[in-house]
Amino acid sequence: MIQESFVFLEKCSIARENSFWKQGIKDWREFLARDKVTGIAAAKKEFYNRKIREAQQALSEENAAYFVGKLPAKEMWRLYQYFKEDCCFLDIETDSYGNVVVAGISNYYNTNTFVKGFNLERNLLERELRKYKLLITFNGGAFDLPKLKKQLRLEVKMPHIDLKPLCVKLNLKGGLKEVEKMLNLKRPSHLYGNPVELWKAFHASGDREYLELLVDYNKEDIENLKGVMDVVYRKMRDKILEKYLYQQPS
C-alpha cells in the first residue's frame, strides 16, 4: 500500500491524495508518468516527482526510517506489507505499581522475552529492536513506549504502527482481549488471567511457575497482535481500494 500512498509528501493531505486516486493516479509510477496533475502547479508536480523518486530509492534500500516524520502516524499501517518480514511486535506487562516487569519482542518466527530482575535492560532491548525496521503494538503509543521510556530511558525512533486507534477507526473497540473476541482469535483458557496477579504471586513466592505463566501470557498477547495486524491491514487497505482504486477515473 505504501507505493499507492501520497500523504508522505509535503502538504499532501488525505483530500489531495484522494483527488490523485480519483484522477486514476493509482501509484507512484503513474504519478511520475503524468505530465500534469489536476490541482497542483507544475513546480509542485516536479517537487513531488523528486520526493517520490527519493521514496522509491528508500524502498529499494529497505529504509523504512525514511518515512518517519513524513508519513502521518495514523497512516504508518501502509508500510506493513512491504516491511512485513522485517517487522516486530512488542508488548509489555506491568506490576500493580505500573512498573514494567516483562517485555516481549517477536517477529513472525521467534519471541524474545525480557524480565525484570533477569534481563530487562535498555541495552538488550535496543539491541533486539535494531534487528527490525518496523514496530507494531496495541496502544503502544499511549502505554508501552512511554512506560519503557520513563523506566528504562528507551527511545524508540523506528516507524511504529499502533493498532489501537486503527481498531477504533474500524469499530473494533475495547482492549486487545475484546478485539480478539470480535475477530474470533483464540487463546488457551489458562492464559486469560491477570498478569498483575501472576507477577505478584511470583514476587511473593519465588515460584517460577507463576513467572512462566506470565511469560506465556505475554507471548500469547503478541501472537494475537499478529492476527489483529493482518486483519487491520486488510480492512484498511480494502476501504481505500473499494472507494478509490478499483473505480474508473472521473
Stockholm file with secondary structure:
# STOCKHOLM 1.0

chainA/1-250         MIQESFVFLEKCSIARENSFWKQGIKDWREFLARDKVTGIAAAKKEFYNRKIREAQQALSEENAAYFVGKLPAKEMWRLYQYFKEDCCFLDIETDSYGNVVVAGISNYYNTNTFVKGFNLERNLLERELRKYKLLITFNGGAFDLPKLKKQLRLEVKMPHIDLKPLCVKLNLKGGLKEVEKMLNLKRPSHLYGNPVELWKAFHASGDREYLELLVDYNKEDIENLKGVMDVVYRKMRDKILEKYLYQQPS
#=GR chainA/1-250 SS CGGGCCTTSTTCCHHHHHHHHHTTCCSHHHHHHCSCCTTSCHHHHHHHHHHHHHHHHHHHTTCGGGGTTTSCGGGGGGGTTTTGGGEEEEEEEECTTSCEEEEEEECSSCEEEEETTTTCCHHHHHHHHTTCSEEEESSTTTTHHHHHHHHHCCCCCSCEEEHHHHHHHTTCCSSHHHHHHHTTCCCCGGGSSCHHHHHHHHHHHCCHHHHHHHHHHHHHHHHHHHHHHHHHHHHHHHHHIIIIITSCCC
#=GC SS_cons         CGGGCCTTSTTCCHHHHHHHHHTTCCSHHHHHHCSCCTTSCHHHHHHHHHHHHHHHHHHHTTCGGGGTTTSCGGGGGGGTTTTGGGEEEEEEEECTTSCEEEEEEECSSCEEEEETTTTCCHHHHHHHHTTCSEEEESSTTTTHHHHHHHHHCCCCCSCEEEHHHHHHHTTCCSSHHHHHHHTTCCCCGGGSSCHHHHHHHHHHHCCHHHHHHHHHHHHHHHHHHHHHHHHHHHHHHHHHIIIIITSCCC
//
